[in-house]
Amino acid sequence: MVHSRVIVQHHAQGIRYKDLGGRAGPYRYEYIGFRLIAKSPSRDYLVSKTADYNSTKVVVLPDDDTVRVELS
């Protein structure tokens, strides 16, 4: 799950999105359906859980206070 302060622009298929509004605190936007494939000191690299080996859609998010990646 990805929690974000800003809308995450991506083209990955199968991602569910919720706008939790102001009640959610600083992380208003929630994205479900990502799989973390790699992490660097400054970036998170994600793909859709529904992606196969032919998929080229990788979502790169900054590892800063605008997003929080929750693994389960």
mmCIF file of the N, C-alpha and C atoms, coordinates in Angstrom:
data_MODEL
# 
_entry.id   MODEL 
# 
loop_
_atom_site.group_PDB 
_atom_site.id 
_atom_site.type_symbol 
_atom_site.label_atom_id 
_atom_site.label_alt_id 
_atom_site.label_comp_id 
_atom_site.label_asym_id 
_atom_site.label_entity_id 
_atom_site.label_seq_id 
_atom_site.pdbx_PDB_ins_code 
_atom_site.Cartn_x 
_atom_site.Cartn_y 
_atom_site.Cartn_z 
_atom_site.occupancy 
_atom_site.B_iso_or_equiv 
_atom_site.pdbx_formal_charge 
_atom_site.auth_seq_id 
_atom_site.auth_comp_id 
_atom_site.auth_asym_id 
_atom_site.auth_atom_id 
_atom_site.pdbx_PDB_model_num 
ATOM 1   N N  . MET A 1 1  ? 0.848   -1.169  0.000   1.00 0.00 ? 1  MET A N  1 
ATOM 2   C CA . MET A 1 1  ? 0.000   0.000   0.000   1.00 0.00 ? 1  MET A CA 1 
ATOM 3   C C  . MET A 1 1  ? 0.898   1.238   0.000   1.00 0.00 ? 1  MET A C  1 
ATOM 4   N N  . VAL A 1 2  ? 0.485   2.233   -0.739  1.00 0.00 ? 2  VAL A N  1 
ATOM 5   C CA . VAL A 1 2  ? 1.211   3.502   -0.780  1.00 0.00 ? 2  VAL A CA 1 
ATOM 6   C C  . VAL A 1 2  ? 0.298   4.584   -0.212  1.00 0.00 ? 2  VAL A C  1 
ATOM 7   N N  . HIS A 1 3  ? 0.801   5.319   0.754   1.00 0.00 ? 3  HIS A N  1 
ATOM 8   C CA . HIS A 1 3  ? 0.103   6.478   1.313   1.00 0.00 ? 3  HIS A CA 1 
ATOM 9   C C  . HIS A 1 3  ? 0.840   7.705   0.795   1.00 0.00 ? 3  HIS A C  1 
ATOM 10  N N  . SER A 1 4  ? 0.097   8.692   0.305   1.00 0.00 ? 4  SER A N  1 
ATOM 11  C CA . SER A 1 4  ? 0.758   9.838   -0.301  1.00 0.00 ? 4  SER A CA 1 
ATOM 12  C C  . SER A 1 4  ? 0.089   11.156  0.080   1.00 0.00 ? 4  SER A C  1 
ATOM 13  N N  . ARG A 1 5  ? 0.909   12.177  0.179   1.00 0.00 ? 5  ARG A N  1 
ATOM 14  C CA . ARG A 1 5  ? 0.399   13.530  0.407   1.00 0.00 ? 5  ARG A CA 1 
ATOM 15  C C  . ARG A 1 5  ? -0.103  14.152  -0.894  1.00 0.00 ? 5  ARG A C  1 
ATOM 16  N N  . VAL A 1 6  ? 0.408   13.666  -2.020  1.00 0.00 ? 6  VAL A N  1 
ATOM 17  C CA . VAL A 1 6  ? 0.061   14.197  -3.343  1.00 0.00 ? 6  VAL A CA 1 
ATOM 18  C C  . VAL A 1 6  ? -0.453  13.058  -4.217  1.00 0.00 ? 6  VAL A C  1 
ATOM 19  N N  . ILE A 1 7  ? -1.160  13.402  -5.282  1.00 0.00 ? 7  ILE A N  1 
ATOM 20  C CA . ILE A 1 7  ? -1.637  12.394  -6.222  1.00 0.00 ? 7  ILE A CA 1 
ATOM 21  C C  . ILE A 1 7  ? -0.445  11.792  -6.951  1.00 0.00 ? 7  ILE A C  1 
ATOM 22  N N  . VAL A 1 8  ? -0.390  10.466  -7.008  1.00 0.00 ? 8  VAL A N  1 
ATOM 23  C CA . VAL A 1 8  ? 0.690   9.759   -7.684  1.00 0.00 ? 8  VAL A CA 1 
ATOM 24  C C  . VAL A 1 8  ? 0.268   9.519   -9.132  1.00 0.00 ? 8  VAL A C  1 
ATOM 25  N N  . GLN A 1 9  ? 0.998   10.119  -10.061 1.00 0.00 ? 9  GLN A N  1 
ATOM 26  C CA . GLN A 1 9  ? 0.731   9.926   -11.483 1.00 0.00 ? 9  GLN A CA 1 
ATOM 27  C C  . GLN A 1 9  ? 1.424   8.638   -11.926 1.00 0.00 ? 9  GLN A C  1 
ATOM 28  N N  . HIS A 1 10 ? 0.659   7.703   -12.488 1.00 0.00 ? 10 HIS A N  1 
ATOM 29  C CA . HIS A 1 10 ? 1.240   6.440   -12.947 1.00 0.00 ? 10 HIS A CA 1 
ATOM 30  C C  . HIS A 1 10 ? 0.360   5.847   -14.041 1.00 0.00 ? 10 HIS A C  1 
ATOM 31  N N  . HIS A 1 11 ? 0.884   4.837   -14.729 1.00 0.00 ? 11 HIS A N  1 
ATOM 32  C CA . HIS A 1 11 ? 0.144   4.139   -15.782 1.00 0.00 ? 11 HIS A CA 1 
ATOM 33  C C  . HIS A 1 11 ? 0.064   2.645   -15.495 1.00 0.00 ? 11 HIS A C  1 
ATOM 34  N N  . ALA A 1 12 ? 0.315   2.247   -14.260 1.00 0.00 ? 12 ALA A N  1 
ATOM 35  C CA . ALA A 1 12 ? 0.251   0.834   -13.887 1.00 0.00 ? 12 ALA A CA 1 
ATOM 36  C C  . ALA A 1 12 ? -1.205  0.380   -13.833 1.00 0.00 ? 12 ALA A C  1 
ATOM 37  N N  . GLN A 1 13 ? -1.457  -0.827  -14.356 1.00 0.00 ? 13 GLN A N  1 
ATOM 38  C CA . GLN A 1 13 ? -2.797  -1.387  -14.361 1.00 0.00 ? 13 GLN A CA 1 
ATOM 39  C C  . GLN A 1 13 ? -3.100  -2.066  -13.023 1.00 0.00 ? 13 GLN A C  1 
ATOM 40  N N  . GLY A 1 14 ? -4.356  -2.105  -12.649 1.00 0.00 ? 14 GLY A N  1 
ATOM 41  C CA . GLY A 1 14 ? -4.784  -2.859  -11.474 1.00 0.00 ? 14 GLY A CA 1 
ATOM 42  C C  . GLY A 1 14 ? -4.561  -2.179  -10.139 1.00 0.00 ? 14 GLY A C  1 
ATOM 43  N N  . ILE A 1 15 ? -4.299  -0.894  -10.135 1.00 0.00 ? 15 ILE A N  1 
ATOM 44  C CA . ILE A 1 15 ? -4.070  -0.162  -8.886  1.00 0.00 ? 15 ILE A CA 1 
ATOM 45  C C  . ILE A 1 15 ? -5.382  0.471   -8.431  1.00 0.00 ? 15 ILE A C  1 
ATOM 46  N N  . ARG A 1 16 ? -5.759  0.227   -7.195  1.00 0.00 ? 16 ARG A N  1 
ATOM 47  C CA . ARG A 1 16 ? -6.960  0.853   -6.634  1.00 0.00 ? 16 ARG A CA 1 
ATOM 48  C C  . ARG A 1 16 ? -6.537  2.100   -5.871  1.00 0.00 ? 16 ARG A C  1 
ATOM 49  N N  . TYR A 1 17 ? -7.361  3.124   -5.955  1.00 0.00 ? 17 TYR A N  1 
ATOM 50  C CA . TYR A 1 17 ? -7.015  4.452   -5.428  1.00 0.00 ? 17 TYR A CA 1 
ATOM 51  C C  . TYR A 1 17 ? -8.165  4.949   -4.561  1.00 0.00 ? 17 TYR A C  1 
ATOM 52  N N  . LYS A 1 18 ? -7.833  5.580   -3.450  1.00 0.00 ? 18 LYS A N  1 
ATOM 53  C CA . LYS A 1 18 ? -8.836  6.230   -2.588  1.00 0.00 ? 18 LYS A CA 1 
ATOM 54  C C  . LYS A 1 18 ? -8.337  7.615   -2.210  1.00 0.00 ? 18 LYS A C  1 
ATOM 55  N N  . ASP A 1 19 ? -9.243  8.576   -2.264  1.00 0.00 ? 19 ASP A N  1 
ATOM 56  C CA . ASP A 1 19 ? -8.979  9.907   -1.715  1.00 0.00 ? 19 ASP A CA 1 
ATOM 57  C C  . ASP A 1 19 ? -9.680  9.935   -0.366  1.00 0.00 ? 19 ASP A C  1 
ATOM 58  N N  . LEU A 1 20 ? -8.912  9.913   0.706   1.00 0.00 ? 20 LEU A N  1 
ATOM 59  C CA . LEU A 1 20 ? -9.472  9.843   2.049   1.00 0.00 ? 20 LEU A CA 1 
ATOM 60  C C  . LEU A 1 20 ? -9.895  11.207  2.588   1.00 0.00 ? 20 LEU A C  1 
ATOM 61  N N  . GLY A 1 21 ? -9.630  12.261  1.842   1.00 0.00 ? 21 GLY A N  1 
ATOM 62  C CA . GLY A 1 21 ? -10.016 13.601  2.268   1.00 0.00 ? 21 GLY A CA 1 
ATOM 63  C C  . GLY A 1 21 ? -9.153  14.095  3.407   1.00 0.00 ? 21 GLY A C  1 
ATOM 64  N N  . GLY A 1 22 ? -9.544  15.217  3.969   1.00 0.00 ? 22 GLY A N  1 
ATOM 65  C CA . GLY A 1 22 ? -8.787  15.858  5.030   1.00 0.00 ? 22 GLY A CA 1 
ATOM 66  C C  . GLY A 1 22 ? -8.709  15.067  6.312   1.00 0.00 ? 22 GLY A C  1 
ATOM 67  N N  . ARG A 1 23 ? -9.627  14.133  6.520   1.00 0.00 ? 23 ARG A N  1 
ATOM 68  C CA . ARG A 1 23 ? -9.640  13.358  7.769   1.00 0.00 ? 23 ARG A CA 1 
ATOM 69  C C  . ARG A 1 23 ? -8.464  12.401  7.877   1.00 0.00 ? 23 ARG A C  1 
ATOM 70  N N  . ALA A 1 24 ? -7.781  12.151  6.774   1.00 0.00 ? 24 ALA A N  1 
ATOM 71  C CA . ALA A 1 24 ? -6.690  11.180  6.758   1.00 0.00 ? 24 ALA A CA 1 
ATOM 72  C C  . ALA A 1 24 ? -5.376  11.757  7.277   1.00 0.00 ? 24 ALA A C  1 
ATOM 73  N N  . GLY A 1 25 ? -5.363  13.025  7.618   1.00 0.00 ? 25 GLY A N  1 
ATOM 74  C CA . GLY A 1 25 ? -4.119  13.634  8.076   1.00 0.00 ? 25 GLY A CA 1 
ATOM 75  C C  . GLY A 1 25 ? -3.233  13.973  6.902   1.00 0.00 ? 25 GLY A C  1 
ATOM 76  N N  . PRO A 1 26 ? -1.936  13.874  7.092   1.00 0.00 ? 26 PRO A N  1 
ATOM 77  C CA . PRO A 1 26 ? -1.049  14.322  6.010   1.00 0.00 ? 26 PRO A CA 1 
ATOM 78  C C  . PRO A 1 26 ? -1.072  13.403  4.788   1.00 0.00 ? 26 PRO A C  1 
ATOM 79  N N  . TYR A 1 27 ? -1.379  12.118  4.960   1.00 0.00 ? 27 TYR A N  1 
ATOM 80  C CA . TYR A 1 27 ? -1.366  11.189  3.833   1.00 0.00 ? 27 TYR A CA 1 
ATOM 81  C C  . TYR A 1 27 ? -2.788  10.949  3.353   1.00 0.00 ? 27 TYR A C  1 
ATOM 82  N N  . ARG A 1 28 ? -3.243  11.824  2.488   1.00 0.00 ? 28 ARG A N  1 
ATOM 83  C CA . ARG A 1 28 ? -4.634  11.849  2.038   1.00 0.00 ? 28 ARG A CA 1 
ATOM 84  C C  . ARG A 1 28 ? -4.965  10.761  1.017   1.00 0.00 ? 28 ARG A C  1 
ATOM 85  N N  . TYR A 1 29 ? -4.001  10.383  0.185   1.00 0.00 ? 29 TYR A N  1 
ATOM 86  C CA . TYR A 1 29 ? -4.254  9.469   -0.923  1.00 0.00 ? 29 TYR A CA 1 
ATOM 87  C C  . TYR A 1 29 ? -3.691  8.082   -0.622  1.00 0.00 ? 29 TYR A C  1 
ATOM 88  N N  . GLU A 1 30 ? -4.478  7.059   -0.964  1.00 0.00 ? 30 GLU A N  1 
ATOM 89  C CA . GLU A 1 30 ? -4.093  5.682   -0.684  1.00 0.00 ? 30 GLU A CA 1 
ATOM 90  C C  . GLU A 1 30 ? -4.164  4.865   -1.974  1.00 0.00 ? 30 GLU A C  1 
ATOM 91  N N  . TYR A 1 31 ? -3.117  4.115   -2.243  1.00 0.00 ? 31 TYR A N  1 
ATOM 92  C CA . TYR A 1 31 ? -3.030  3.288   -3.449  1.00 0.00 ? 31 TYR A CA 1 
ATOM 93  C C  . TYR A 1 31 ? -2.775  1.847   -3.028  1.00 0.00 ? 31 TYR A C  1 
ATOM 94  N N  . ILE A 1 32 ? -3.595  0.929   -3.556  1.00 0.00 ? 32 ILE A N  1 
ATOM 95  C CA . ILE A 1 32 ? -3.480  -0.488  -3.226  1.00 0.00 ? 32 ILE A CA 1 
ATOM 96  C C  . ILE A 1 32 ? -3.240  -1.256  -4.522  1.00 0.00 ? 32 ILE A C  1 
ATOM 97  N N  . GLY A 1 33 ? -2.338  -2.221  -4.484  1.00 0.00 ? 33 GLY A N  1 
ATOM 98  C CA . GLY A 1 33 ? -2.092  -3.070  -5.640  1.00 0.00 ? 33 GLY A CA 1 
ATOM 99  C C  . GLY A 1 33 ? -0.677  -3.000  -6.166  1.00 0.00 ? 33 GLY A C  1 
ATOM 100 N N  . PHE A 1 34 ? 0.190   -2.314  -5.453  1.00 0.00 ? 34 PHE A N  1 
ATOM 101 C CA . PHE A 1 34 ? 1.587   -2.229  -5.871  1.00 0.00 ? 34 PHE A CA 1 
ATOM 102 C C  . PHE A 1 34 ? 2.402   -3.354  -5.238  1.00 0.00 ? 34 PHE A C  1 
ATOM 103 N N  . ARG A 1 35 ? 3.484   -3.706  -5.909  1.00 0.00 ? 35 ARG A N  1 
ATOM 104 C CA . ARG A 1 35 ? 4.483   -4.627  -5.377  1.00 0.00 ? 35 ARG A CA 1 
ATOM 105 C C  . ARG A 1 35 ? 5.830   -3.906  -5.446  1.00 0.00 ? 35 ARG A C  1 
ATOM 106 N N  . LEU A 1 36 ? 6.534   -3.861  -4.336  1.00 0.00 ? 36 LEU A N  1 
ATOM 107 C CA . LEU A 1 36 ? 7.856   -3.234  -4.290  1.00 0.00 ? 36 LEU A CA 1 
ATOM 108 C C  . LEU A 1 36 ? 8.867   -4.192  -4.906  1.00 0.00 ? 36 LEU A C  1 
ATOM 109 N N  . ILE A 1 37 ? 9.609   -3.716  -5.924  1.00 0.00 ? 37 ILE A N  1 
ATOM 110 C CA . ILE A 1 37 ? 10.602  -4.583  -6.558  1.00 0.00 ? 37 ILE A CA 1 
ATOM 111 C C  . ILE A 1 37 ? 12.030  -4.189  -6.205  1.00 0.00 ? 37 ILE A C  1 
ATOM 112 N N  . ALA A 1 38 ? 12.245  -2.940  -5.836  1.00 0.00 ? 38 ALA A N  1 
ATOM 113 C CA . ALA A 1 38 ? 13.593  -2.492  -5.462  1.00 0.00 ? 38 ALA A CA 1 
ATOM 114 C C  . ALA A 1 38 ? 13.490  -1.216  -4.642  1.00 0.00 ? 38 ALA A C  1 
ATOM 115 N N  . LYS A 1 39 ? 14.539  -0.971  -3.864  1.00 0.00 ? 39 LYS A N  1 
ATOM 116 C CA . LYS A 1 39 ? 14.599  0.242   -3.045  1.00 0.00 ? 39 LYS A CA 1 
ATOM 117 C C  . LYS A 1 39 ? 16.032  0.757   -3.075  1.00 0.00 ? 39 LYS A C  1 
ATOM 118 N N  . SER A 1 40 ? 16.165  2.049   -3.246  1.00 0.00 ? 40 SER A N  1 
ATOM 119 C CA . SER A 1 40 ? 17.472  2.684   -3.144  1.00 0.00 ? 40 SER A CA 1 
ATOM 120 C C  . SER A 1 40 ? 17.381  3.680   -1.985  1.00 0.00 ? 40 SER A C  1 
ATOM 121 N N  . PRO A 1 41 ? 18.464  4.332   -1.626  1.00 0.00 ? 41 PRO A N  1 
ATOM 122 C CA . PRO A 1 41 ? 18.393  5.305   -0.542  1.00 0.00 ? 41 PRO A CA 1 
ATOM 123 C C  . PRO A 1 41 ? 17.428  6.470   -0.805  1.00 0.00 ? 41 PRO A C  1 
ATOM 124 N N  . SER A 1 42 ? 17.144  6.749   -2.086  1.00 0.00 ? 42 SER A N  1 
ATOM 125 C CA . SER A 1 42 ? 16.297  7.902   -2.376  1.00 0.00 ? 42 SER A CA 1 
ATOM 126 C C  . SER A 1 42 ? 15.044  7.577   -3.191  1.00 0.00 ? 42 SER A C  1 
ATOM 127 N N  . ARG A 1 43 ? 14.835  6.322   -3.579  1.00 0.00 ? 43 ARG A N  1 
ATOM 128 C CA . ARG A 1 43 ? 13.701  5.958   -4.426  1.00 0.00 ? 43 ARG A CA 1 
ATOM 129 C C  . ARG A 1 43 ? 13.127  4.597   -4.051  1.00 0.00 ? 43 ARG A C  1 
ATOM 130 N N  . ASP A 1 44 ? 11.819  4.433   -4.312  1.00 0.00 ? 44 ASP A N  1 
ATOM 131 C CA . ASP A 1 44 ? 11.146  3.139   -4.242  1.00 0.00 ? 44 ASP A CA 1 
ATOM 132 C C  . ASP A 1 44 ? 10.686  2.805   -5.656  1.00 0.00 ? 44 ASP A C  1 
ATOM 133 N N  . TYR A 1 45 ? 10.901  1.567   -6.086  1.00 0.00 ? 45 TYR A N  1 
ATOM 134 C CA . TYR A 1 45 ? 10.522  1.119   -7.427  1.00 0.00 ? 45 TYR A CA 1 
ATOM 135 C C  . TYR A 1 45 ? 9.417   0.084   -7.272  1.00 0.00 ? 45 TYR A C  1 
ATOM 136 N N  . LEU A 1 46 ? 8.254   0.378   -7.876  1.00 0.00 ? 46 LEU A N  1 
ATOM 137 C CA . LEU A 1 46 ? 7.095   -0.477  -7.714  1.00 0.00 ? 46 LEU A CA 1 
ATOM 138 C C  . LEU A 1 46 ? 6.506   -0.876  -9.059  1.00 0.00 ? 46 LEU A C  1 
ATOM 139 N N  . VAL A 1 47 ? 5.826   -2.021  -9.077  1.00 0.00 ? 47 VAL A N  1 
ATOM 140 C CA . VAL A 1 47 ? 5.043   -2.459  -10.222 1.00 0.00 ? 47 VAL A CA 1 
ATOM 141 C C  . VAL A 1 47 ? 3.677   -2.886  -9.691  1.00 0.00 ? 47 VAL A C  1 
ATOM 142 N N  . SER A 1 48 ? 2.735   -3.054  -10.596 1.00 0.00 ? 48 SER A N  1 
ATOM 143 C CA . SER A 1 48 ? 1.421   -3.557  -10.213 1.00 0.00 ? 48 SER A CA 1 
ATOM 144 C C  . SER A 1 48 ? 1.541   -5.020  -9.816  1.00 0.00 ? 48 SER A C  1 
ATOM 145 N N  . LYS A 1 49 ? 0.738   -5.445  -8.836  1.00 0.00 ? 49 LYS A N  1 
ATOM 146 C CA . LYS A 1 49 ? 0.704   -6.860  -8.459  1.00 0.00 ? 49 LYS A CA 1 
ATOM 147 C C  . LYS A 1 49 ? 0.258   -7.727  -9.624  1.00 0.00 ? 49 LYS A C  1 
ATOM 148 N N  . THR A 1 50 ? -0.467  -7.149  -10.573 1.00 0.00 ? 50 THR A N  1 
ATOM 149 C CA . THR A 1 50 ? -0.961  -7.917  -11.717 1.00 0.00 ? 50 THR A CA 1 
ATOM 150 C C  . THR A 1 50 ? 0.033   -7.921  -12.875 1.00 0.00 ? 50 THR A C  1 
ATOM 151 N N  . ALA A 1 51 ? 1.172   -7.279  -12.734 1.00 0.00 ? 51 ALA A N  1 
ATOM 152 C CA . ALA A 1 51 ? 2.158   -7.207  -13.823 1.00 0.00 ? 51 ALA A CA 1 
ATOM 153 C C  . ALA A 1 51 ? 2.760   -8.585  -14.089 1.00 0.00 ? 51 ALA A C  1 
ATOM 154 N N  . ASP A 1 52 ? 3.068   -8.842  -15.367 1.00 0.00 ? 52 ASP A N  1 
ATOM 155 C CA . ASP A 1 52 ? 3.768   -10.066 -15.728 1.00 0.00 ? 52 ASP A CA 1 
ATOM 156 C C  . ASP A 1 52 ? 5.172   -9.697  -16.217 1.00 0.00 ? 52 ASP A C  1 
ATOM 157 N N  . TYR A 1 53 ? 5.893   -10.669 -16.732 1.00 0.00 ? 53 TYR A N  1 
ATOM 158 C CA . TYR A 1 53 ? 7.273   -10.424 -17.149 1.00 0.00 ? 53 TYR A CA 1 
ATOM 159 C C  . TYR A 1 53 ? 7.384   -9.500  -18.353 1.00 0.00 ? 53 TYR A C  1 
ATOM 160 N N  . ASN A 1 54 ? 6.314   -9.346  -19.117 1.00 0.00 ? 54 ASN A N  1 
ATOM 161 C CA . ASN A 1 54 ? 6.338   -8.462  -20.282 1.00 0.00 ? 54 ASN A CA 1 
ATOM 162 C C  . ASN A 1 54 ? 5.997   -7.015  -19.942 1.00 0.00 ? 54 ASN A C  1 
ATOM 163 N N  . SER A 1 55 ? 5.566   -6.765  -18.731 1.00 0.00 ? 55 SER A N  1 
ATOM 164 C CA . SER A 1 55 ? 5.166   -5.422  -18.327 1.00 0.00 ? 55 SER A CA 1 
ATOM 165 C C  . SER A 1 55 ? 6.390   -4.523  -18.182 1.00 0.00 ? 55 SER A C  1 
ATOM 166 N N  . THR A 1 56 ? 6.278   -3.310  -18.704 1.00 0.00 ? 56 THR A N  1 
ATOM 167 C CA . THR A 1 56 ? 7.379   -2.352  -18.591 1.00 0.00 ? 56 THR A CA 1 
ATOM 168 C C  . THR A 1 56 ? 6.990   -1.142  -17.743 1.00 0.00 ? 56 THR A C  1 
ATOM 169 N N  . LYS A 1 57 ? 5.861   -1.199  -17.083 1.00 0.00 ? 57 LYS A N  1 
ATOM 170 C CA . LYS A 1 57 ? 5.388   -0.075  -16.279 1.00 0.00 ? 57 LYS A CA 1 
ATOM 171 C C  . LYS A 1 57 ? 5.959   -0.157  -14.867 1.00 0.00 ? 57 LYS A C  1 
ATOM 172 N N  . VAL A 1 58 ? 6.978   0.629   -14.625 1.00 0.00 ? 58 VAL A N  1 
ATOM 173 C CA . VAL A 1 58 ? 7.581   0.721   -13.298 1.00 0.00 ? 58 VAL A CA 1 
ATOM 174 C C  . VAL A 1 58 ? 7.277   2.108   -12.755 1.00 0.00 ? 58 VAL A C  1 
ATOM 175 N N  . VAL A 1 59 ? 6.786   2.161   -11.536 1.00 0.00 ? 59 VAL A N  1 
ATOM 176 C CA . VAL A 1 59 ? 6.482   3.427   -10.883 1.00 0.00 ? 59 VAL A CA 1 
ATOM 177 C C  . VAL A 1 59 ? 7.625   3.731   -9.926  1.00 0.00 ? 59 VAL A C  1 
ATOM 178 N N  . VAL A 1 60 ? 8.219   4.893   -10.082 1.00 0.00 ? 60 VAL A N  1 
ATOM 179 C CA . VAL A 1 60 ? 9.342   5.306   -9.238  1.00 0.00 ? 60 VAL A CA 1 
ATOM 180 C C  . VAL A 1 60 ? 8.849   6.425   -8.332  1.00 0.00 ? 60 VAL A C  1 
ATOM 181 N N  . LEU A 1 61 ? 8.947   6.188   -7.033  1.00 0.00 ? 61 LEU A N  1 
ATOM 182 C CA . LEU A 1 61 ? 8.500   7.182   -6.052  1.00 0.00 ? 61 LEU A CA 1 
ATOM 183 C C  . LEU A 1 61 ? 9.689   7.665   -5.228  1.00 0.00 ? 61 LEU A C  1 
ATOM 184 N N  . PRO A 1 62 ? 9.684   8.928   -4.874  1.00 0.00 ? 62 PRO A N  1 
ATOM 185 C CA . PRO A 1 62 ? 10.773  9.430   -4.022  1.00 0.00 ? 62 PRO A CA 1 
ATOM 186 C C  . PRO A 1 62 ? 10.637  8.862   -2.616  1.00 0.00 ? 62 PRO A C  1 
ATOM 187 N N  . ASP A 1 63 ? 11.752  8.595   -1.987  1.00 0.00 ? 63 ASP A N  1 
ATOM 188 C CA . ASP A 1 63 ? 11.737  8.156   -0.594  1.00 0.00 ? 63 ASP A CA 1 
ATOM 189 C C  . ASP A 1 63 ? 11.913  9.395   0.270   1.00 0.00 ? 63 ASP A C  1 
ATOM 190 N N  . ASP A 1 64 ? 10.812  10.135  0.412   1.00 0.00 ? 64 ASP A N  1 
ATOM 191 C CA . ASP A 1 64 ? 10.831  11.360  1.209   1.00 0.00 ? 64 ASP A CA 1 
ATOM 192 C C  . ASP A 1 64 ? 9.519   11.454  1.982   1.00 0.00 ? 64 ASP A C  1 
ATOM 193 N N  . ASP A 1 65 ? 9.208   12.614  2.508   1.00 0.00 ? 65 ASP A N  1 
ATOM 194 C CA . ASP A 1 65 ? 8.013   12.730  3.345   1.00 0.00 ? 65 ASP A CA 1 
ATOM 195 C C  . ASP A 1 65 ? 6.715   12.905  2.550   1.00 0.00 ? 65 ASP A C  1 
ATOM 196 N N  . THR A 1 66 ? 6.765   12.823  1.204   1.00 0.00 ? 66 THR A N  1 
ATOM 197 C CA . THR A 1 66 ? 5.518   12.927  0.423   1.00 0.00 ? 66 THR A CA 1 
ATOM 198 C C  . THR A 1 66 ? 4.820   11.589  0.301   1.00 0.00 ? 66 THR A C  1 
ATOM 199 N N  . VAL A 1 67 ? 5.547   10.485  0.436   1.00 0.00 ? 67 VAL A N  1 
ATOM 200 C CA . VAL A 1 67 ? 4.941   9.154   0.341   1.00 0.00 ? 67 VAL A CA 1 
ATOM 201 C C  . VAL A 1 67 ? 5.441   8.261   1.470   1.00 0.00 ? 67 VAL A C  1 
ATOM 202 N N  . ARG A 1 68 ? 4.615   7.272   1.769   1.00 0.00 ? 68 ARG A N  1 
ATOM 203 C CA . ARG A 1 68 ? 4.978   6.228   2.747   1.00 0.00 ? 68 ARG A CA 1 
ATOM 204 C C  . ARG A 1 68 ? 4.550   4.906   2.143   1.00 0.00 ? 68 ARG A C  1 
ATOM 205 N N  . VAL A 1 69 ? 5.467   3.986   1.992   1.00 0.00 ? 69 VAL A N  1 
ATOM 206 C CA . VAL A 1 69 ? 5.165   2.671   1.437   1.00 0.00 ? 69 VAL A CA 1 
ATOM 207 C C  . VAL A 1 69 ? 4.984   1.705   2.597   1.00 0.00 ? 69 VAL A C  1 
ATOM 208 N N  . GLU A 1 70 ? 3.830   1.026   2.610   1.00 0.00 ? 70 GLU A N  1 
ATOM 209 C CA . GLU A 1 70 ? 3.516   0.066   3.662   1.00 0.00 ? 70 GLU A CA 1 
ATOM 210 C C  . GLU A 1 70 ? 3.547   -1.327  3.053   1.00 0.00 ? 70 GLU A C  1 
ATOM 211 N N  . LEU A 1 71 ? 4.371   -2.201  3.598   1.00 0.00 ? 71 LEU A N  1 
ATOM 212 C CA . LEU A 1 71 ? 4.495   -3.570  3.090   1.00 0.00 ? 71 LEU A CA 1 
ATOM 213 C C  . LEU A 1 71 ? 3.695   -4.518  3.958   1.00 0.00 ? 71 LEU A C  1 
ATOM 214 N N  . SER A 1 72 ? 3.072   -5.496  3.301   1.00 0.00 ? 72 SER A N  1 
ATOM 215 C CA . SER A 1 72 ? 2.354   -6.520  4.068   1.00 0.00 ? 72 SER A CA 1 
ATOM 216 C C  . SER A 1 72 ? 2.603   -7.879  3.473   1.00 0.00 ? 72 SER A C  1 
# 
